[in-house]
Amino acid sequence: MAVGGLALVVGLPWLIWRGPYVLDAKYIDRKALGEGSAALVTGLRTALVAVVAALGAGIALLYTARTYRLTRRGQITERFTKALERLGSSEIYVRIGGILALEQIVRDAPEQAATDAAEVLGHFIRHRAPKARRQSDPDPGGLPSELEADVQAALTALTRAESRTHVDPRQQLDLRGLHLAGAYLKAADLTYADLRMADLTGAHLTGATLTDATLIRTTLTKATLFEAAMTRADLAYATLTAANLRRADLTEAYLLQATLTGAKLGKATLTDANLKGANLTKAALPEATLTGADLSGADLSWAVLTTADLSRAVTTGIVTDKRTKMPEGWAPEA
């Protein structure tokens, strides 16, 4: 590199001074330089100077860009290290400061650093949030009805729509088996998230995106899922007792034997949804769209489906009682 630089320093002056005589020797009359050929030499020298200047500017720009990348990478590494130190603090406000610092990295660094920061936030949540109680476990009591402030901050940082755009889409958000009761996840991006057997009792998920999310045996009792996008979500055996699902999009959702007792599904979209064996006792579905939905074996006792769209819906073996309100003109399948 040093030898090349020396050659460039020595060669450029020679090229500018002698270059015209080499490049355009046949057009230059050395005896008549004073009359007109001198202008040709001067013009060529000017052009060579311009070319050399442009070349130098390009090289300088490349070096500047490389220096900027290295400096930026070093700054991100330093920020990352400081954020990790804060996460281990015994003081909750210091931990929240570390979480906010990591969130800024997730949003500012559209590189591997963003994915790494998101992974750290995921581990923090899994480490700090209590485990959800399983049905087979004895009731231990004492599980909180809402999240600790630092866990909520990490969950918010990790599920912001603008944050997920910089994270490697192959990195799945893993929240399996966690007790996340009362979580505030309004407009959160939980696309492809794994929430199997998690407890989201009373969670606020208004306008959240749960497209292709896994919610098998998840507890969503009294959760607010107003206008949530849940296309193709897997809610098999999930508990949605008294959940607010008004205007939610459950197109092609899998709700096999899900519990929707007392759920509010007014104007919800359940097109081609699988509701086989689901418990819809006392569920309210006014103006809901159930086009092509499979309701075979579902329990619709005391359910309200007046003005619901059941065109092409499979209703074989459904359970109704005298308090069930079906759409006008509806007749059970033979």
KABEL-V577808 format. One record per residue. N is the residue number from 1. RES is the residue in three letters. PHI is phi in radians with two decimals (none if undefined). D_LAST is the distance of its C-alpha to the last C-alpha in Angstrom with 2 decimals. Layout:
N & RES & PHI & D_LAST
N & RES & PHI & D_LAST
This chain:
1 & MET & none & 86.58
2 & ALA & -1.14 & 90.06
3 & VAL & -1.11 & 91.77
4 & GLY & -1.11 & 89.39
5 & GLY & -1.13 & 90.02
6 & LEU & -1.11 & 93.80
7 & ALA & -1.09 & 93.63
8 & LEU & -1.16 & 91.68
9 & VAL & -1.13 & 94.27
10 & VAL & -1.31 & 97.15
11 & GLY & -1.32 & 95.58
12 & LEU & -1.09 & 94.34
13 & PRO & -1.05 & 97.82
14 & TRP & -1.09 & 99.14
15 & LEU & -1.12 & 96.21
16 & ILE & -1.20 & 96.79
17 & TRP & -1.38 & 100.60
18 & ARG & -1.78 & 100.92
19 & GLY & -0.96 & 97.52
20 & PRO & -1.00 & 98.53
21 & TYR & -1.22 & 101.45
22 & VAL & -1.52 & 99.17
23 & LEU & -1.29 & 96.18
24 & ASP & -2.16 & 98.17
25 & ALA & -1.04 & 101.57
26 & LYS & -1.26 & 102.05
27 & TYR & -1.69 & 101.72
28 & ILE & -1.78 & 104.14
29 & ASP & -1.74 & 107.85
30 & ARG & -1.08 & 109.54
31 & LYS & -1.34 & 112.78
32 & ALA & -2.06 & 111.13
33 & LEU & -1.05 & 108.86
34 & GLY & -1.21 & 110.67
35 & GLU & -1.48 & 110.11
36 & GLY & -2.91 & 106.36
37 & SER & -1.12 & 104.87
38 & ALA & -1.07 & 104.99
39 & ALA & -1.13 & 102.23
40 & LEU & -1.12 & 100.09
41 & VAL & -1.09 & 100.69
42 & THR & -1.08 & 99.89
43 & GLY & -1.09 & 96.66
44 & LEU & -1.13 & 95.54
45 & ARG & -1.09 & 96.42
46 & THR & -1.10 & 94.39
47 & ALA & -1.11 & 91.37
48 & LEU & -1.12 & 91.71
49 & VAL & -1.08 & 91.93
50 & ALA & -1.11 & 88.73
51 & VAL & -1.11 & 86.89
52 & VAL & -1.12 & 88.16
53 & ALA & -1.11 & 87.17
54 & ALA & -1.12 & 83.63
55 & LEU & -1.09 & 83.39
56 & GLY & -1.10 & 84.66
57 & ALA & -1.12 & 82.18
58 & GLY & -1.11 & 79.28
59 & ILE & -1.11 & 80.48
60 & ALA & -1.10 & 80.93
61 & LEU & -1.14 & 77.39
62 & LEU & -1.10 & 75.96
63 & TYR & -1.12 & 77.96
64 & THR & -1.11 & 76.89
65 & ALA & -1.10 & 73.20
66 & ARG & -1.13 & 73.61
67 & THR & -1.11 & 75.54
68 & TYR & -1.11 & 72.88
69 & ARG & -1.07 & 70.09
70 & LEU & -1.15 & 72.13
71 & THR & -1.13 & 73.07
72 & ARG & -1.11 & 69.50
73 & ARG & -1.08 & 68.25
74 & GLY & -1.13 & 70.97
75 & GLN & -1.14 & 70.09
76 & ILE & -1.12 & 66.39
77 & THR & -1.09 & 67.42
78 & GLU & -1.15 & 69.72
79 & ARG & -1.10 & 67.05
80 & PHE & -1.08 & 64.57
81 & THR & -1.09 & 67.12
82 & LYS & -1.13 & 67.97
83 & ALA & -1.13 & 64.31
84 & LEU & -1.10 & 63.75
85 & GLU & -1.09 & 66.80
86 & ARG & -1.20 & 65.42
87 & LEU & -1.07 & 62.05
88 & GLY & -1.53 & 63.96
89 & SER & -1.25 & 65.75
90 & SER & -1.45 & 65.51
91 & GLU & -1.62 & 65.49
92 & ILE & -1.14 & 62.09
93 & TYR & -1.21 & 63.53
94 & VAL & -1.22 & 65.12
95 & ARG & -1.09 & 61.83
96 & ILE & -1.11 & 60.12
97 & GLY & -1.06 & 62.98
98 & GLY & -1.12 & 62.30
99 & ILE & -1.12 & 58.60
100 & LEU & -1.11 & 59.49
101 & ALA & -1.15 & 61.97
102 & LEU & -1.17 & 59.37
103 & GLU & -1.07 & 56.93
104 & GLN & -1.11 & 59.70
105 & ILE & -1.15 & 60.14
106 & VAL & -1.02 & 56.43
107 & ARG & -1.52 & 56.65
108 & ASP & -1.68 & 60.13
109 & ALA & -2.01 & 60.17
110 & PRO & -1.33 & 57.69
111 & GLU & -2.34 & 58.83
112 & GLN & -1.06 & 58.31
113 & ALA & -1.05 & 59.79
114 & ALA & -1.11 & 56.76
115 & THR & -1.15 & 54.42
116 & ASP & -1.12 & 56.85
117 & ALA & -1.12 & 57.07
118 & ALA & -1.12 & 53.28
119 & GLU & -1.14 & 53.18
120 & VAL & -1.12 & 55.84
121 & LEU & -1.09 & 53.91
122 & GLY & -1.10 & 50.83
123 & HIS & -1.13 & 52.97
124 & PHE & -1.07 & 54.51
125 & ILE & -1.11 & 51.15
126 & ARG & -1.15 & 50.05
127 & HIS & -1.41 & 53.42
128 & ARG & -1.58 & 53.67
129 & ALA & -1.32 & 50.14
130 & PRO & -1.22 & 49.22
131 & LYS & -1.36 & 46.50
132 & ALA & -1.23 & 43.16
133 & ARG & -1.34 & 42.52
134 & ARG & -1.46 & 39.99
135 & GLN & -1.08 & 37.64
136 & SER & -1.41 & 39.48
137 & ASP & -1.47 & 42.85
138 & PRO & -1.17 & 44.57
139 & ASP & -1.20 & 44.81
140 & PRO & -1.35 & 48.20
141 & GLY & 1.24 & 48.44
142 & GLY & 1.41 & 50.57
143 & LEU & -1.26 & 48.25
144 & PRO & -1.21 & 48.99
145 & SER & -1.55 & 46.63
146 & GLU & -2.58 & 47.98
147 & LEU & -1.39 & 49.67
148 & GLU & -1.11 & 53.37
149 & ALA & -1.03 & 55.01
150 & ASP & -1.26 & 55.93
151 & VAL & -1.16 & 52.46
152 & GLN & -1.07 & 50.97
153 & ALA & -1.08 & 53.64
154 & ALA & -1.17 & 52.89
155 & LEU & -1.15 & 49.14
156 & THR & -1.11 & 49.77
157 & ALA & -1.09 & 52.24
158 & LEU & -1.39 & 49.95
159 & THR & -1.96 & 46.86
160 & ARG & -1.12 & 48.51
161 & ALA & -1.03 & 47.08
162 & GLU & -1.24 & 50.65
163 & SER & -1.40 & 51.53
164 & ARG & -1.17 & 48.68
165 & THR & -1.17 & 49.74
166 & HIS & -1.67 & 52.91
167 & VAL & -1.60 & 51.36
168 & ASP & -0.93 & 50.44
169 & PRO & -1.07 & 46.66
170 & ARG & -1.36 & 46.54
171 & GLN & -1.47 & 47.57
172 & GLN & -1.40 & 44.43
173 & LEU & -1.35 & 44.65
174 & ASP & -1.83 & 44.33
175 & LEU & -2.19 & 43.60
176 & ARG & -1.10 & 41.73
177 & GLY & 1.12 & 41.90
178 & LEU & -1.70 & 44.15
179 & HIS & -1.56 & 44.31
180 & LEU & -2.12 & 44.17
181 & ALA & -1.03 & 43.19
182 & GLY & 1.31 & 44.19
183 & ALA & -1.06 & 44.88
184 & TYR & -1.76 & 45.56
185 & LEU & -2.28 & 43.90
186 & LYS & -1.06 & 43.49
187 & ALA & 1.05 & 42.99
188 & ALA & -1.24 & 43.52
189 & ASP & -1.72 & 42.79
190 & LEU & -2.04 & 40.78
191 & THR & -1.01 & 39.42
192 & TYR & 1.12 & 38.73
193 & ALA & -1.13 & 40.05
194 & ASP & -1.78 & 39.34
195 & LEU & -2.08 & 38.50
196 & ARG & -1.00 & 36.82
197 & MET & 1.04 & 37.19
198 & ALA & -1.40 & 39.39
199 & ASP & -1.91 & 39.58
200 & LEU & -2.04 & 39.35
201 & THR & -1.00 & 38.90
202 & GLY & 1.19 & 39.93
203 & ALA & -1.22 & 40.69
204 & HIS & -1.79 & 41.27
205 & LEU & -2.16 & 39.40
206 & THR & -1.03 & 39.25
207 & GLY & 1.18 & 39.06
208 & ALA & -1.27 & 39.26
209 & THR & -1.84 & 38.18
210 & LEU & -2.12 & 36.06
211 & THR & -1.04 & 34.84
212 & ASP & 1.06 & 34.04
213 & ALA & -1.32 & 35.32
214 & THR & -1.82 & 34.50
215 & LEU & -2.24 & 33.49
216 & ILE & -1.14 & 31.96
217 & ARG & 1.03 & 32.31
218 & THR & -1.37 & 34.35
219 & THR & -1.71 & 34.90
220 & LEU & -2.20 & 34.58
221 & THR & -1.03 & 34.49
222 & LYS & 1.02 & 35.66
223 & ALA & -1.31 & 36.45
224 & THR & -1.75 & 36.83
225 & LEU & -2.15 & 34.97
226 & PHE & -1.04 & 35.17
227 & GLU & 1.01 & 34.85
228 & ALA & -1.29 & 34.94
229 & ALA & -1.67 & 34.11
230 & MET & -2.20 & 31.81
231 & THR & -1.01 & 30.43
232 & ARG & 1.08 & 29.30
233 & ALA & -1.17 & 30.61
234 & ASP & -1.70 & 29.60
235 & LEU & -2.00 & 28.68
236 & ALA & -1.04 & 27.01
237 & TYR & 1.09 & 27.54
238 & ALA & -1.28 & 29.61
239 & THR & -1.92 & 30.30
240 & LEU & -2.14 & 30.07
241 & THR & -1.03 & 30.28
242 & ALA & 1.01 & 31.46
243 & ALA & -1.31 & 32.13
244 & ASN & -1.69 & 32.75
245 & LEU & -2.03 & 30.66
246 & ARG & -1.07 & 30.91
247 & ARG & 1.07 & 31.11
248 & ALA & -1.27 & 30.87
249 & ASP & -1.78 & 29.75
250 & LEU & -1.98 & 27.26
251 & THR & -1.00 & 26.19
252 & GLU & 1.05 & 24.93
253 & ALA & -1.23 & 25.94
254 & TYR & -1.84 & 24.89
255 & LEU & -2.08 & 23.86
256 & LEU & -0.98 & 22.40
257 & GLN & 0.92 & 22.48
258 & ALA & -1.29 & 24.83
259 & THR & -1.75 & 25.82
260 & LEU & -2.13 & 25.58
261 & THR & -1.02 & 26.15
262 & GLY & 1.20 & 27.72
263 & ALA & -1.25 & 27.94
264 & LYS & -1.77 & 28.74
265 & LEU & -2.18 & 26.75
266 & GLY & -1.03 & 27.56
267 & LYS & 1.02 & 27.66
268 & ALA & -1.31 & 27.02
269 & THR & -1.83 & 25.78
270 & LEU & -2.15 & 23.01
271 & THR & -1.03 & 22.20
272 & ASP & 1.02 & 20.68
273 & ALA & -1.30 & 21.42
274 & ASN & -1.76 & 20.07
275 & LEU & -2.05 & 19.04
276 & LYS & -1.03 & 17.34
277 & GLY & 1.17 & 18.04
278 & ALA & -1.24 & 20.22
279 & ASN & -1.71 & 21.49
280 & LEU & -1.95 & 21.29
281 & THR & -0.99 & 22.32
282 & LYS & 1.07 & 24.36
283 & ALA & -1.27 & 24.15
284 & ALA & -1.89 & 25.01
285 & LEU & -2.21 & 23.33
286 & PRO & -1.12 & 24.51
287 & GLU & 1.07 & 24.67
288 & ALA & -1.31 & 23.49
289 & THR & -1.79 & 22.26
290 & LEU & -2.07 & 19.14
291 & THR & -1.03 & 18.67
292 & GLY & 1.23 & 17.07
293 & ALA & -1.25 & 17.18
294 & ASP & -1.75 & 15.31
295 & LEU & -1.87 & 14.29
296 & SER & -1.04 & 12.29
297 & GLY & 1.34 & 13.63
298 & ALA & -1.30 & 15.78
299 & ASP & -1.68 & 17.28
300 & LEU & -1.94 & 17.29
301 & SER & -1.05 & 19.09
302 & TRP & 1.11 & 21.54
303 & ALA & -1.40 & 20.82
304 & VAL & -1.98 & 21.67
305 & LEU & -2.15 & 19.68
306 & THR & -1.05 & 20.93
307 & THR & 1.18 & 22.00
308 & ALA & -1.34 & 20.38
309 & ASP & -1.70 & 19.14
310 & LEU & -1.90 & 15.57
311 & SER & -1.09 & 15.53
312 & ARG & 1.12 & 14.06
313 & ALA & -1.26 & 13.38
314 & VAL & -1.60 & 11.05
315 & THR & -2.11 & 9.53
316 & THR & -1.10 & 7.64
317 & GLY & 1.30 & 9.32
318 & ILE & -1.21 & 11.41
319 & VAL & -1.84 & 13.78
320 & THR & -2.27 & 14.77
321 & ASP & -2.39 & 17.27
322 & LYS & -1.16 & 18.92
323 & ARG & -1.62 & 21.11
324 & THR & -1.22 & 18.52
325 & LYS & -1.98 & 19.00
326 & MET & -1.68 & 16.29
327 & PRO & -1.05 & 17.24
328 & GLU & -1.05 & 17.77
329 & GLY & 1.50 & 15.11
330 & TRP & -1.28 & 12.38
331 & ALA & -2.31 & 8.95
332 & PRO & -1.14 & 6.44
333 & GLU & -1.21 & 3.77
334 & ALA & -1.20 & 0.00
